[in-house]
Amino acid sequence: MYMLVQKLTPIIERYDEISALLIQPENLNDIKKLTSLAKEQSDIQELAQAAKAYANTLNSIKENKILLEDKELSELAKEELKILEIQKTTLETQIKTLLIPKDPNDNKNIYLELRAGTGGDEAGIFVGDLFRAYCRYADLKKWKVEIISSSENNFGGYKEIIALIKGEGAYSRLKYEAGTHRVQRVPETESQGRIHTSAITVAIMPEVDDVSITINPNDLKIEVFRAGGHGGQCVNTTDSAVRITHLPTGISVSMQDEKSQHKNKDKAMKILKARIYEAQLEEQKAQNSQARKSQVGSGDRSERIRTYNYPQNRLTDHRINTTLYSLEEIMLAGNLDAIIDPLIAYAQSER
């Protein structure tokens, strides 16, 4: 307990110091400084408030223990101590969670990539189903979804879809979705009613800016070509499609959804930066074996993380051995918190 108080004291002091700095006349006209201070205060606000409540609770416990010696007030003090001890335990748990170092990417927007894997057209149909579930979840969180690129199959599904999801905490909530998602059901394309198993991959990448990652222009190979299509009046007859390859890593991005070569290049460059940043994060995780052990699988596309069994209305996350029999509600209503919350809780407990 004493060590926890020692650790919390500087946080409380810094929070109060920032509060004083924010109202000092000499700082009011310094927008850059005010912004920096406000961000720092916001980052530690929840912890500082919990720390203050914890310190007050400890003081109250101390005072009530003294009152136990008072014949008239001892019974009242006993009842109060029961409440305060529960409060102390609750605050200790909350504070320990808040003291876990935050992922610097947690508040970033994300690029969401879904790709059909084994299972042919049925895999592509499930890409569409899961993407719509993510869109419904984004609606619940009041996030914005912008489709960057998509490639449809012949049955209303997608070979691939890439979207930008904008909103506070998007990465923190969805980062554990990365990996291989397996679906078991009777496909729309199945005439004899047999259950098929298909798989798709999901990648979650934080949106990065030029401060987060810099790319040497000499390391890029940029190619332009004519966009493909299904024919008709809207087929683009100019070389507007763009492919950018980062030579040191071999990472490549193609973009052809826009009719403007400039817009396609801009979109491709943003996704390329996100993929390179993701690759760097994976390399860092691999180098730190202890950190790797504490992960629940975020970022590894090759790992089978989840099974969606439609005949049994069952969703199973294999990383935390959790099974929910509410698959239909989760997919149709976008109620992904039902599986995301346990994943986050597990990750926090491991850390």
Secondary structure, DSSP 4 states (H G I P E B T S, - for coil): -HHHHHHHHHHHHHHHHHHHHHT-GGGTT-HHHHHHHHHHHHHHHHHHHHHHHHHHHHHHHHHHHHHTT-TTTHHHHHHHHHHHHHHHHHHHHHHHHHTSPPPTTTTS-EEEEEEE-TTTHHHHHHHHHHHHHHHHHHHHHT-EEEEEEEEE-TTS-EEEEEEEEESTTHHHHHGGG-EEEEEEE--TT-SS---EEEEEEEEEEE---TTT----GGGEEEEEEPPP-S-STT---SS-EEEEEETTTTEEEEE-SSS-HHHHHHHHHHHHHHHHHHHHHHHHHHH-HHHHHT--STT-TTSEEEEEETTTTEEEETTTTEEES-HHHHHHH--THHHHHHHHHHHHHH-
